[in-house]
Amino acid sequence: MRIPLIAGNWKMNTTVAEAQALLAQMSGALGRIEGVEILLCPPFVSLATIKGMLQGTTIRLGAQNMYWEDKGAFTGEISSLMLSPLCQYVILGHSERRHVFQESDEVIACKVRSALRAHLRPIICVGERLEENEAGQTREVIGRQLKSALTGIGDIDSLVVAYEPVWAIGTGRAATGEQARATSGFIRLVLGELFGQAKASSIRIIYGGSVTAANVAEFLCQPDIDGALVGGASLKALEFISIADQAAGLKGRR
Ligand code: 13P
């Protein structure tokens, strides 16, 4: 039984004060939603403050990135060992990391292994670019990204896979429910090839890319989609609450 996951990726938005104010607007309502795991991923600098504010709630906390070495002379980087006392999840391989910061499949694989060693739950993002989609290469790209990220991983129990087509992120042009269903089904197929059917059917696959309160139901009603990774709409308290509420209504496990 997969518990749906609604995750807010705040990206490089909010000062610490703004993060506090945003959470204050939504924590009460989010805390009352049952049967859905709700996750907030603010910038690194707000993690400790937000952790304090979330004490006593069931809302989870995640980071947006990390480096794979435990410690050392890596100026400006943050390790999994630093994050694991603060949060439960870490987003890895986000398309902005892949394309703005040139992170390769190999780099992402190192990060996944490091996160698991530190008992952080990785949300592994995969997704094809527009030209790859138009050239009919979606499955090839997703298969490659997924297999590479999972190299050397024995146990995938704590993983989440996020399907985020690059062309849908921040564009207002979300995938259709059918596109997201087809690719999520393919992701589960690949997981099955790698780890067996039973494991594959226990892993959560979530969709991200221009998710709003108006379109989230289209994704949540797909059998292989277990939630959403929300960018822009997670910065609007009422909209994010509505997204989580709809997830509880459509998919919530009680
Ligand atoms: P938007 O919801 O703003 O398209 O961003 C999606 C995303 O990248 C979440 O990680």
Boltz pocket constraint, residues with backbone or C-beta under 6 A from the ligand:
constraints:
  - pocket:
      binder: B
      contacts: [[A, 9], [A, 94], [A, 164], [A, 168], [A, 169], [A, 170], [A, 171], [A, 172], [A, 208], [A, 209], [A, 210], [A, 211], [A, 229], [A, 230], [A, 231], [A, 232], [A, 233]]
      max_distance: 6.0
